[in-house]
Amino acid sequence: MLDASKVEKLTSDLVDQGFELTVLPHTFFSAKKKELSCTLYKSLKLVVQGKKSKEFIEFYLEPEVLGSFSHSIPETDTSLDTSAHIGVDEAGKGDFFGPLCIAGLFAEGSTIIELKKIGVKDSKTMSDKTIAKLAIEIKKLCPHHEIITIMPLKYNQMYASFKNLNSLLAWGHATVIANLVQKTSCQNVILDKFANDSVVLYALKKKGIAIPNLTQKTKAEQDLVVAGASILARHAFCDSMERLEKKMGVSLPKGASSMTVATAKKIYKESGPEIFMQIAKTHFKTFEQISM
């Protein structure tokens, strides 16, 4: 715990030492520089992390700030990857109605620990209501995030151009990655694998980007940053679905079930193909069932 009288000195010293300070929820600040992060919570709990933590505590914190105050180094969850990285995931890929949403999230160090504390996990295990609440918290914790929402009309036009869902997905992932790399300079990316690794690599190459440390794996949502991205993507999808439902004046089932087919037939009959292109992904086999 830090003495309240030392907050101003610590803040000033960290700026002088080249730390970049940001204010996160429930903190005085979160200070970061290469291989070291320092977060001071409103409770006056001070958390130091990174490869240079020991040196920072021994040669600065103890003699300059803590004095005779005791400190402890928090236990680390060895299963938790707190290295700086970008996580990417999508939502809406298997839903006949609604958009395709791809989200990316950058986080590191204590921020990743905070993601765990607020309950971030794979969005598929959560209700839409919980996802909506968490999405707000994630955006506060992680100012560097990127969300692409491709509404059905644009999606159908893009699919006609790409002629392949994986190529369209790869373009979306590459776009999100490129934007976050530009913002953060982070070269460590994890995404939920949806095709052969070469598909995303090719999409990145077309954008002139090479990622030295790009990991594509199934069940990537086990990583907290990817899980956070999955929540942002799902929230964007649900939010867009609500707007489409208000526009159409009808409930749009998620997925591609028999209920989806029945609803689609009714809307198609009443509204016609031009309107339908604005609410559904027409390359699905479901579309063949209702347009015959």
C-alpha positions in Angstrom: 0.0 0.0 0.0 1.2 3.5 -0.8 1.0 6.4 1.5 -1.5 9.0 0.1 1.0 11.8 0.5 3.3 10.0 -2.0 0.8 9.9 -4.9 1.8 13.3 -6.4 5.5 12.5 -6.1 5.2 9.1 -7.7 3.1 10.5 -10.5 5.6 13.2 -11.3 8.6 10.8 -11.0 7.1 8.3 -13.4 6.5 11.0 -16.0 10.1 12.2 -15.6 11.2 8.5 -16.1 9.5 8.3 -19.4 6.4 6.3 -18.4 3.2 6.9 -20.4 0.3 7.5 -18.0 -3.3 6.7 -18.7 -6.3 6.8 -16.3 -8.2 3.5 -16.0 -11.4 2.8 -14.0 -10.7 2.6 -10.2 -7.1 3.9 -10.6 -5.1 7.1 -10.1 -3.1 6.0 -13.2 -1.6 3.1 -15.1 2.0 3.9 -16.2 3.8 1.9 -18.8 7.1 1.8 -20.6 9.1 -1.0 -22.2 9.1 -4.2 -20.0 7.6 -2.4 -17.1 4.1 -1.3 -15.9 3.0 0.4 -12.7 -0.7 0.8 -11.7 -1.9 2.7 -8.7 -5.4 1.9 -7.6 -7.8 4.2 -5.7 -7.3 1.9 -2.8 -3.6 3.0 -2.8 -2.6 -0.5 -3.8 0.4 -0.3 -6.1 1.0 -3.1 -8.6 4.3 -3.4 -10.5 4.8 -5.9 -13.3 7.2 -6.7 -16.1 10.8 -8.0 -16.5 12.3 -4.9 -14.9 10.0 -4.9 -11.8 12.6 -6.1 -9.4 15.1 -3.4 -10.5 12.4 -0.7 -10.4 11.3 -1.7 -6.8 14.9 -2.1 -5.5 16.5 1.0 -7.0 13.6 3.5 -7.1 10.4 2.5 -5.2 12.0 1.4 -2.0 14.6 4.2 -1.5 12.6 7.0 -3.2 9.0 6.4 -2.4 8.2 3.5 -0.1 10.9 4.3 2.5 10.2 2.0 5.5 6.8 0.9 4.2 6.6 -2.8 3.4 5.5 -4.1 0.0 4.8 -7.4 -1.5 5.0 -8.7 -5.1 1.5 -10.1 -6.1 1.3 -13.7 -7.0 1.1 -14.2 -10.7 -1.4 -16.5 -12.4 1.1 -18.5 -14.6 -1.8 -19.6 -16.9 -2.5 -15.9 -17.7 -0.7 -14.4 -20.6 -0.1 -10.8 -19.6 2.2 -9.9 -22.4 1.2 -7.1 -24.7 -0.9 -8.5 -27.5 -3.8 -8.0 -29.8 -6.7 -10.5 -29.8 -9.2 -10.7 -32.7 -12.6 -12.6 -33.0 -15.8 -12.3 -35.0 -19.6 -12.7 -34.5 -22.4 -13.2 -36.9 -20.6 -15.6 -39.3 -23.2 -18.3 -38.8 -26.3 -16.1 -38.5 -28.5 -15.7 -41.5 -29.9 -12.4 -40.4 -27.7 -9.5 -39.3 -24.2 -8.3 -39.9 -20.7 -9.8 -39.7 -18.8 -8.1 -36.9 -15.1 -8.4 -36.4 -13.4 -7.0 -33.3 -9.8 -6.5 -32.1 -8.5 -5.6 -28.7 -5.1 -4.5 -27.4 -4.2 -5.1 -23.8 -1.1 -5.8 -21.6 0.0 -6.4 -18.1 -2.3 -5.2 -15.3 -5.1 -4.4 -17.8 -5.3 -8.1 -18.7 -5.6 -8.9 -15.0 -8.4 -6.4 -14.7 -10.2 -8.1 -17.7 -10.1 -11.3 -15.7 -11.4 -9.5 -12.6 -14.5 -8.1 -14.3 -15.4 -11.5 -15.6 -14.2 -11.6 -19.3 -14.4 -15.0 -20.9 -15.7 -16.5 -24.2 -18.8 -14.6 -25.2 -20.5 -17.9 -26.3 -20.9 -18.7 -22.6 -22.7 -15.5 -21.8 -26.1 -13.9 -22.1 -26.6 -10.9 -24.4 -27.4 -8.8 -21.3 -24.1 -9.7 -19.6 -22.2 -9.1 -22.9 -23.7 -5.6 -23.2 -22.5 -4.7 -19.6 -19.0 -6.2 -20.1 -18.5 -4.5 -23.5 -18.8 -1.1 -21.8 -16.2 -2.0 -19.2 -13.8 -3.5 -21.7 -13.9 -0.3 -23.8 -13.1 1.7 -20.7 -10.2 -0.6 -19.8 -8.8 -0.9 -23.3 -9.0 2.3 -25.3 -7.2 0.6 -28.2 -9.9 -1.5 -29.7 -11.3 -1.8 -33.2 -14.7 -3.0 -34.4 -15.8 -3.6 -38.0 -19.6 -4.1 -38.6 -20.5 -5.2 -42.1 -24.2 -4.8 -42.5 -26.0 -7.3 -44.8 -26.3 -5.1 -47.8 -22.6 -4.3 -47.8 -21.8 -7.9 -46.8 -23.7 -9.3 -49.8 -21.9 -6.9 -52.1 -18.5 -7.9 -50.7 -19.3 -11.6 -50.8 -20.1 -11.3 -54.5 -16.7 -9.7 -55.0 -14.7 -12.2 -52.7 -16.8 -15.2 -53.7 -15.6 -16.9 -50.6 -16.5 -16.4 -46.9 -13.0 -17.2 -45.6 -11.5 -14.5 -47.9 -14.1 -12.0 -46.7 -13.3 -12.9 -43.0 -9.6 -12.7 -43.7 -10.1 -9.2 -45.1 -12.0 -8.1 -42.0 -9.4 -9.6 -39.6 -6.5 -8.1 -41.6 -8.2 -4.7 -41.5 -8.8 -4.8 -37.7 -5.2 -6.0 -37.1 -3.7 -3.3 -39.4 -5.6 -0.5 -37.6 -4.6 -1.7 -34.2 -0.9 -2.3 -35.2 -0.9 1.3 -36.5 -2.3 2.6 -33.1 -0.2 0.5 -30.8 2.9 -0.8 -32.8 2.2 -4.2 -31.2 3.4 -7.1 -33.3 2.0 -9.9 -31.2 -1.5 -11.0 -32.4 -3.7 -14.0 -31.5 -6.9 -14.8 -33.5 -9.5 -17.5 -33.5 -8.6 -19.8 -36.4 -11.3 -20.1 -39.1 -9.2 -21.2 -42.1 -5.8 -22.2 -43.3 -3.2 -19.9 -41.8 -2.2 -18.7 -45.3 -5.6 -17.1 -45.9 -5.1 -14.4 -43.2 -1.4 -14.1 -44.0 -2.3 -13.4 -47.7 -4.8 -10.7 -46.6 -2.2 -9.1 -44.4 0.3 -9.2 -47.2 -2.1 -7.4 -49.6 -2.2 -4.6 -47.0 1.6 -4.5 -46.9 1.8 -5.9 -43.3 3.9 -8.7 -41.9 3.2 -9.7 -38.3 6.3 -11.4 -36.7 4.3 -13.1 -34.0 0.8 -14.1 -35.4 -0.9 -17.0 -33.7 -4.0 -18.6 -35.3 -5.6 -21.3 -33.2 -8.9 -22.9 -32.4 -10.5 -22.0 -29.1 -8.4 -18.9 -29.0 -11.1 -17.3 -26.7 -9.2 -19.1 -23.9 -6.9 -16.1 -24.1 -8.5 -13.2 -22.2 -7.7 -10.6 -24.8 -9.3 -12.7 -27.6 -12.2 -13.3 -25.2 -12.6 -9.6 -24.8 -12.6 -9.1 -28.5 -15.3 -11.8 -28.8 -17.5 -9.9 -26.4 -17.0 -6.6 -28.4 -17.9 -8.4 -31.6 -20.9 -10.1 -30.2 -22.2 -6.9 -28.6 -21.8 -5.1 -32.0 -23.8 -7.9 -33.6 -26.6 -7.8 -31.1 -26.8 -4.0 -31.2 -27.1 -4.1 -35.0 -29.7 -6.8 -34.8 -31.8 -4.6 -32.5 -31.7 -1.8 -35.0 -32.7 -4.1 -37.9 -35.6 -5.5 -35.9 -36.9 -1.9 -35.2 -36.5 -1.1 -38.9 -38.4 -4.2 -40.0 -40.9 -4.3 -37.1 -40.3 -8.0 -36.6 -38.2 -10.2 -34.4 -35.2 -11.7 -36.3 -34.1 -15.1 -34.9 -30.3 -15.6 -34.5 -28.6 -18.5 -36.2 -30.0 -20.5 -39.1 -32.7 -22.7 -37.5 -36.1 -23.7 -38.8 -37.5 -20.7 -37.0 -35.1 -18.5 -39.0 -36.4 -20.1 -42.2 -40.1 -19.5 -41.3 -39.4 -15.9 -40.4 -37.3 -15.4 -43.6 -40.1 -16.8 -45.8 -42.6 -14.4 -44.3 -40.4 -11.3 -44.7 -39.3 -12.2 -48.2 -42.9 -12.7 -49.3 -44.0 -9.4 -47.8 -41.0 -7.2 -48.5 -39.4 -8.6 -51.7 -35.7 -9.3 -52.6 -34.4 -5.7 -52.4 -35.4 -5.2 -48.8 -34.4 -8.7 -47.9 -30.8 -8.0 -49.1 -30.6 -5.4 -46.4 -31.2 -7.8 -43.5 -29.9 -11.2 -44.5 -26.8 -12.9 -45.9 -28.0 -14.2 -49.2 -25.2 -16.7 -49.9 -26.6 -19.0 -47.1 -28.4 -22.1 -48.3 -31.3 -20.7 -46.2 -31.8 -18.1 -48.9 -32.3 -20.9 -51.5 -35.0 -22.4 -49.4 -37.0 -19.2 -49.2 -36.5 -17.7 -52.6 -37.6 -20.6 -54.8 
